[in-house]
Amino acid sequence: MKVIAVTVVSAENEEPISDANVYFLNRKGIAKDSTKTDSLGRVTFDSGFTGMMFGGPKFKYKIVKDGFVTLEAMEKWPGPTLKMIKK
């Protein structure tokens, strides 16, 4: 399975955002669809896919944390660092 790891940080100062709720909205065949970032803002998840072909699926995700604008995106691979904007 393809494992994806990202770090969630503040767009303002790039400090890690801990305990942000991360929802993966279109994972293949996996019941658990949400998790929280750790104390360093990191989250790792199994995509549910064993391989990717050209033009393969895009991952839809949403990240929610009080005091920040909800981040929603759909992309082939989330970047290694996702930045959230303060409200």
N, C-alpha and C positions, 0 to 999 in steps of 0.2 A: 504494500500500500504506500501511497505517496504521502509523506508527512510534511506539513507546512508549519513553519515557526515564524512568528512575527513579534515585534515589540511595539507596544502602544505608548506614545509619548505626547507631551503637551507641545503644540505648535509654537507656543510662546517662548519656552525656554528649553525644550527637548528633555525635560525631566520625565522619568517613567511614571505611568499612571497605573497604580495598583488597584485591584478589586473592581476593574471595569468589567461589565457584563459583555461577553462576546458571543454573538449568535451567528451560527453558520446555517444559512437558510436553505441550502440545496445540497447537502451531503448525500452521497450515494449509499443507501443501505445501512445507515447507522442511526440508531434511535436517539442517542444523546446529541443535541444540537446546540448546546450552549455551555460555556465555561467562563471562568474569571481569570483575569490577568494576575500574575504573581506579584510579589513585592518589587520586582524589577521591571514590571510592565510586560512581561513575556507571556505568551500563550502558544501552545503547540497543539495541533490537532491532526488526526488522520483524515485525509480527504475522502477516503472510501474508494478511491480509484487506484487501480494497479498500474496503469500507464496512461499517458496522454498522447493523443494524436494531434496533428495540425488542426487548428480551429476547434480543439476540444472544449469541454465545458468551461464555463466561467463560474467562479465561486461568488455567491452572493452572501454578504455578511453585514452585520449591524453591530456597532459598538456603542454601549450606553454607559455613561458615568455622570452622576450628579455634578453640576457646575460646568459641564462641557456640552457642546452641540453634538447631538447624535450623529455618528459617522456611519453612512450607509454606502456601499459600493458593490459593483459587480465587475470582476476582472478575472482574467485567465489565471493569474497567480498574484495573490496579495504581495505587495512589496515587503521587504524585511522590516521596515519601520512605517507604522501608520500614525499620523499626527492628528490629534484632536484639538479643536479650537475652544477656548474658554468662552462661556456665555457672558 
